[in-house]
């Protein structure tokens, strides 16, 4: 049996620039949104990771009609592939 729990938070961003919001643990996170070609990049500074604050980089990229999300915190990168239903 596999069971996962994912916390979700709502974020509002301008089309470019920065935004300050509370993180999952109540910390203040400053996020910067930009575009590299057709890819959307969000960099969050001040993400609580264990007992320290880290930077998180998320890259949203469309590949073969699927949205790929590459998320990096520290030296760890995860990939999510989202398919339209």
C-alpha positions, -999 to +999 in steps of 0.1 A: +000+000+000+013+035-009-001+065+009+010+101+003+001+134+017+008+166-001+002+200+014-011+225-011-011+263-007-027+289-028-003+315-044-010+346-063+017+360-085+020+389-109+030+379-145+066+389-135+082+403-104+080+392-068+055+383-042+057+377-004+036+350+012+036+327+042+052+293+036+039+260+048+054+265+083+045+301+087+078+315+074+078+345+051+088+334+016+097+359-012+090+344-046+102+357-080+083+348-112+100+350-146+099+334-180+128+317-199+115+313-234+082+295-230+091+281-195+077+297-163+103+299-135+094+305-098+122+310-073+112+310-037+137+323-011+133+315+026+116+280+023+119+262+056+138+229+050+146+211+082+162+236+106+174+260+079+160+282+051+166+272+015+159+285-020+135+265-041+134+267-079+104+255-099+104+253-137+071+247-155+078+233-190+054+219-217+068+187-233+047+166-257+015+182-245+022+175-209+032+200-182+065+190-165+074+206-132+110+204-122+114+214-085+148+219-069+156+225-032+193+224-022+209+197-043+177+176-047+155+178-078+121+162-083+100+160-115+062+159-117+045+152-150+009+164-153-014+151-180-046+168-190-077+145-183 
